[in-house]
Amino acid sequence: MRKMRAQVGAAFHAEPKDLPEMQKPLLEYTTSEGNREDEGVNHQLELDSLFLGDSATVLKTLPPQSIDLVVTSPPYADNRKGPYQGWPIATYVDRFLPITKELKRVLKPSGSFILNIKERATDGERQTYVLELILALKKQGWLWTEEYVWCKSNSYPGKWPNRFRDSWERCLHFTLRKGFKMRQDSVMVPVGDWAKARLKNLSETDKSRDESKVGSGFGKNISNWIGREMVYPSNVLHLATECSNREHSAAFPVGLPEWFIKLLTDEGDVILDPFMGSGTSARAAINLKRHYVGVEMSPDYYQVSQAAITEARALAEETRRRRGHRRSREGNRGQPGEVPQAAPSSRSEAQGVYLLEEESIPV
């Protein structure tokens, strides 16, 4: 078990344009896993920071094994060239690999890397750079653990001479080992209306495991669903695109990073987005009581992200204040003469210090 201490009151390392009124928490820890040259070395990471610069350069300044989840959507290949100066298809993989090398270094052994990406079509055919990137990442030491599909539920109709409207994108899940942090119960969904009719009258076959008739090895016991209100979701996520695009040409909806943050992290964990764009990943982290670190190379989008982060912080603080006020009112409704007791907390707000514990997950 490894303990990490985060202390409020850190000095500022980010851009001078960063939020001056916000004291940033400082994560202090010692690396202790793996055969690393820096094993046992003390490190510090300033949390809730946004850096202006190229990810390939900025990520080298971050300490190793400091990030719980990387979730990002990189620049499109040859699309929207203005903000990111274009990533040519022919060199897309070569440009990406130095960044993923650093992501592999800064990610904790129990962490995950979620890459939202979709290959484009040119000259009448889909290009293969995403498939080539997957193979290159496997050679780099990543495990391609899963592929999720983001289905854009509000996609409008359209067609081209040889294809239809794109209404889905990949969300590729990479890890460093087979045993990684995953909180599946946090993303459960209602079982749905189908269960009411299907489970009302069960046959004898439904009451025991019914093996597949085609010899696939799969089977099911329908009676196991009786009484269940919540079930696990599939790997297809139905989310609307970001309509109010927050001054960014390709912003994904905040619900997308939120889903993965809930699934793959705990409160207090650290989320990294090396292509922060309009600040969506940081907003999601703030909403779910996680910390964020972001990198953005466009000065314009850097400012957009800062504005979005300021708004998210204000909303989170207002929500916290209202909940505290409500709890205070409920506590004052106790028995006559009874003194309301404060709820226990793992965080010492007076000292500004709290502990984070990372699970040791067996491979």
C-alpha positions in Angstrom: 0.0 0.0 0.0 1.4 3.4 -0.9 0.4 6.6 0.8 0.4 10.0 -0.8 0.2 13.3 1.0 -1.4 16.4 -0.7 -0.9 19.7 1.1 -2.6 23.0 0.2 -0.4 26.1 -0.1 1.9 25.2 -3.0 3.9 27.8 -4.9 2.8 28.5 -8.5 4.7 26.9 -11.4 2.1 27.4 -14.2 1.6 30.4 -16.5 1.5 33.9 -15.0 -2.1 34.1 -16.5 -3.2 31.3 -14.2 -5.8 31.9 -11.5 -4.0 34.0 -8.8 -6.7 33.7 -6.2 -6.6 29.9 -6.1 -4.1 28.1 -3.8 -3.2 24.8 -5.5 -2.8 21.5 -3.7 0.5 19.9 -3.9 0.8 16.1 -4.2 3.9 14.7 -2.5 4.8 11.0 -2.8 7.5 8.5 -3.1 7.7 6.0 -6.0 7.8 2.4 -4.7 6.6 0.1 -7.5 8.5 -1.6 -10.3 12.1 -1.7 -11.3 12.5 2.0 -11.8 15.7 3.9 -11.4 13.8 6.5 -9.4 12.3 4.0 -7.0 12.2 5.5 -3.5 12.6 9.1 -4.8 10.4 11.8 -3.4 8.3 13.7 -5.9 5.9 16.7 -6.0 3.1 17.5 -8.4 1.2 20.7 -8.4 -2.4 19.7 -8.8 -5.3 21.6 -10.5 -2.9 23.2 -13.0 -3.1 24.1 -16.6 0.1 24.5 -18.6 0.5 26.4 -21.9 2.8 24.5 -24.2 3.4 21.4 -26.3 2.5 18.1 -24.6 5.7 16.4 -25.8 7.7 19.0 -23.9 5.5 19.8 -20.9 4.9 16.1 -19.9 8.6 15.6 -19.4 8.4 18.0 -16.5 5.8 15.9 -14.6 6.9 13.4 -12.0 6.6 9.6 -12.7 3.7 7.5 -11.5 1.7 10.6 -10.5 -1.5 10.3 -12.7 -4.5 8.0 -12.1 -6.2 8.5 -15.4 -5.3 10.1 -18.8 -8.4 11.0 -20.8 -8.1 13.0 -23.9 -9.1 13.7 -27.5 -6.1 14.6 -29.7 -6.0 16.8 -32.7 -7.7 15.5 -35.8 -5.5 14.4 -38.7 -5.3 17.2 -41.3 -8.5 18.6 -39.9 -9.0 22.0 -38.2 -5.4 22.9 -38.9 -5.5 26.4 -37.4 -5.4 25.7 -33.7 -2.9 22.8 -33.8 -1.0 23.5 -37.0 -2.2 20.2 -38.4 -1.2 16.6 -37.8 -0.6 15.0 -41.2 -1.9 11.5 -41.6 1.5 10.3 -42.9 3.3 11.3 -39.7 0.4 11.0 -37.2 1.7 8.0 -35.3 5.3 9.2 -35.2 4.1 12.5 -33.7 2.0 10.8 -31.1 4.5 8.2 -29.8 6.8 10.7 -27.9 3.7 11.9 -26.1 2.4 8.4 -25.2 6.0 7.5 -24.0 5.7 10.3 -21.4 2.1 9.3 -20.6 3.4 5.8 -19.9 6.0 7.2 -17.5 3.6 9.5 -15.5 0.7 7.0 -15.2 0.5 5.0 -12.1 0.7 1.2 -12.6 -3.0 0.9 -11.7 -4.0 3.7 -14.0 -5.7 3.9 -17.4 -5.4 5.9 -20.6 -8.6 6.7 -22.5 -8.1 8.0 -26.1 -11.1 9.4 -27.9 -10.2 9.3 -31.6 -11.8 8.5 -35.0 -9.9 7.9 -38.3 -11.0 10.2 -41.1 -11.8 9.3 -44.7 -9.8 10.8 -47.6 -9.9 10.0 -51.3 -13.0 7.8 -50.8 -11.6 5.5 -48.2 -11.0 5.3 -44.4 -7.4 5.9 -43.4 -5.6 3.4 -41.1 -3.5 5.7 -38.9 -5.7 4.8 -35.8 -5.1 1.1 -36.3 -1.4 1.8 -36.9 -1.4 3.8 -33.7 -2.9 1.0 -31.7 -0.3 -1.5 -32.9 2.5 1.0 -32.2 1.2 1.6 -28.6 1.2 -2.2 -28.0 4.9 -2.2 -29.1 5.5 0.6 -26.7 4.3 -1.5 -23.9 0.6 -0.5 -23.5 -2.1 -3.1 -23.2 -5.1 -2.5 -25.4 -7.6 -3.4 -22.8 -11.0 -2.4 -24.3 -12.6 -0.4 -27.0 -15.7 1.7 -26.1 -18.0 3.3 -28.7 -19.3 6.8 -28.2 -22.6 6.9 -30.1 -23.6 10.5 -30.8 -27.3 10.4 -29.9 -28.1 13.8 -31.5 -26.2 13.3 -34.8 -28.1 14.9 -37.7 -28.7 13.1 -41.0 -26.2 13.3 -43.9 -24.4 11.4 -46.6 -21.5 11.4 -49.0 -21.3 9.6 -52.4 -19.9 6.4 -50.8 -20.8 6.7 -47.0 -23.2 8.1 -44.4 -22.9 10.5 -41.5 -20.3 9.6 -38.9 -22.3 9.1 -35.7 -19.8 7.3 -33.5 -16.2 7.6 -32.3 -13.7 5.3 -30.6 -12.8 5.5 -27.0 -9.7 3.3 -26.7 -8.8 2.0 -23.3 -5.1 1.3 -22.6 -3.5 0.1 -19.4 0.0 -0.8 -18.2 -1.1 -4.1 -16.7 -4.0 -6.5 -16.5 -4.9 -5.5 -12.9 -6.0 -1.9 -12.9 -8.4 0.3 -10.9 -11.9 -0.1 -12.1 -15.1 0.8 -10.2 -17.8 -0.9 -12.3 -20.6 -0.3 -9.7 -20.2 3.4 -10.2 -21.6 3.3 -13.7 -24.5 0.9 -13.3 -27.7 1.7 -15.1 -31.4 0.9 -14.5 -32.3 -2.6 -15.7 -35.0 -1.2 -18.0 -38.7 -1.9 -18.7 -37.9 -5.1 -20.6 -37.5 -6.9 -17.3 -41.1 -6.4 -16.2 -42.6 -8.5 -19.0 -39.7 -10.9 -19.5 -39.4 -11.9 -15.9 -43.1 -12.1 -15.2 -43.5 -15.8 -16.3 -40.3 -17.8 -16.4 -40.1 -21.2 -18.1 -38.1 -24.1 -16.5 -35.3 -23.3 -19.0 -35.1 -19.7 -17.7 -34.5 -21.0 -14.1 -31.2 -22.6 -14.8 -28.2 -21.9 -17.0 -29.2 -22.3 -20.6 -26.1 -23.1 -22.7 -25.8 -21.8 -26.3 -27.2 -24.2 -28.9 -24.4 -23.4 -31.3 -21.6 -24.5 -28.9 -20.1 -21.1 -28.3 -19.7 -21.7 -24.6 -21.9 -18.8 -23.7 -25.1 -19.3 -21.7 -27.5 -17.4 -19.4 -29.8 -17.9 -16.5 -32.7 -15.5 -16.9 -33.8 -16.0 -13.3 -30.7 -14.2 -12.1 -32.2 -10.9 -13.2 -35.2 -11.2 -10.8 -35.3 -8.3 -8.3 -32.5 -6.4 -9.9 -33.0 -2.7 -10.4 -29.5 -1.8 -11.6 -27.2 -3.6 -14.0 -23.9 -3.1 -15.7 -23.8 -1.1 -18.9 -22.5 -2.2 -22.3 -19.4 -0.7 -23.9 -21.6 1.6 -26.1 -22.1 5.1 -24.6 -25.0 7.1 -25.9 -24.2 10.7 -25.4 -25.2 13.9 -27.3 -22.4 16.0 -28.8 -21.5 19.3 -27.4 -23.9 21.8 -29.0 -22.7 24.9 -27.2 -19.2 24.2 -28.2 -17.5 26.7 -25.8 -15.5 28.4 -28.6 -13.9 25.1 -29.5 -14.4 23.4 -32.9 -14.4 19.8 -31.6 -15.3 19.8 -27.9 -16.6 16.5 -26.5 -19.5 16.5 -24.0 -18.6 16.7 -20.3 -20.5 13.4 -19.8 -17.9 11.5 -21.8 -14.9 12.1 -19.5 -17.2 12.0 -16.5 -18.2 8.4 -17.3 -14.6 7.2 -17.5 -13.6 9.2 -14.5 -16.3 7.5 -12.4 -15.4 4.1 -13.8 -11.6 4.3 -13.4 -10.8 6.6 -10.5 -11.8 7.5 -6.9 -12.4 10.9 -5.3 -9.2 12.8 -4.9 -7.4 11.0 -7.8 -5.5 13.0 -10.5 -6.8 13.3 -14.1 -4.5 14.4 -16.9 -5.5 15.7 -20.3 -2.5 16.5 -22.6 -4.8 18.2 -25.1 -7.1 20.2 -22.8 -8.9 22.2 -25.6 -11.9 23.9 -24.0 -11.3 22.5 -20.5 -13.9 19.7 -20.6 -11.8 17.1 -18.8 -10.9 19.6 -16.0 -14.6 20.5 -15.6 -15.5 16.8 -15.3 -12.8 16.3 -12.7 -14.0 19.2 -10.7 -17.6 18.0 -10.9 -16.6 14.6 -9.5 -14.1 15.9 -6.8 -11.0 14.8 -8.6 -7.9 16.8 -9.3 -6.8 17.7 -12.8 -3.6 18.5 -14.7 -3.9 19.8 -18.3 -1.7 20.9 -21.2 -2.9 23.1 -24.0 -0.6 24.5 -26.8 -3.1 27.1 -28.2 -3.1 30.4 -26.3 -6.7 31.0 -27.3 -7.9 27.6 -26.1 -5.8 28.0 -23.0 -7.9 31.1 -22.1 -11.1 29.2 -23.0 -10.1 26.4 -20.7 -9.2 28.8 -17.9 -12.7 30.4 -18.2 -14.4 27.1 -18.1 -12.4 26.0 -15.1 -13.2 29.2 -13.2 -16.9 28.6 -13.9 -16.8 24.9 -12.9 -15.0 25.9 -9.6 -17.6 28.5 -8.8 -20.5 26.0 -9.5 -18.8 23.4 -7.4 -18.3 25.8 -4.5 -21.9 27.0 -4.7 -23.1 23.4 -4.6 -20.9 22.6 -1.6 -22.1 25.7 0.2 -25.8 24.8 -0.4 -25.3 21.3 0.8 -23.5 22.5 3.9 -26.3 24.9 4.6 -28.9 22.2 4.1 -27.1 19.8 6.4 -26.8 22.6 9.0 -30.5 23.2 8.9 -31.3 19.5 9.2 -28.9 19.2 12.2 -30.7 22.0 14.0 -33.9 20.0 13.9 -32.7 17.6 16.5 -34.1 17.0 20.0 -34.6 20.0 22.3 -31.3 20.8 24.0 -29.4 18.4 21.7 -26.1 19.7 20.2 -25.7 18.8 16.5 -22.6 16.7 15.9 -20.5 17.4 12.8 -20.2 14.5 10.4 -16.8 12.8 10.5 -14.4 13.6 7.6 -11.2 12.2 6.3 -10.0 15.7 5.3 -8.7 18.2 7.9 -9.8 21.5 6.4 -8.1 23.4 9.2 -4.7 22.1 8.2 -5.5 21.8 4.5 -4.0 18.3 4.5 -5.5 15.0 3.4 -4.3 11.5 2.6 -4.8 9.5 -0.6 -4.3 5.8 -0.6 -3.6 3.8 -3.8 -4.6 0.2 -3.9 -2.1 -2.5 -4.6 -3.7 -4.5 -7.4 -2.3 -7.9 -8.2 -1.5 -8.6 -11.8 
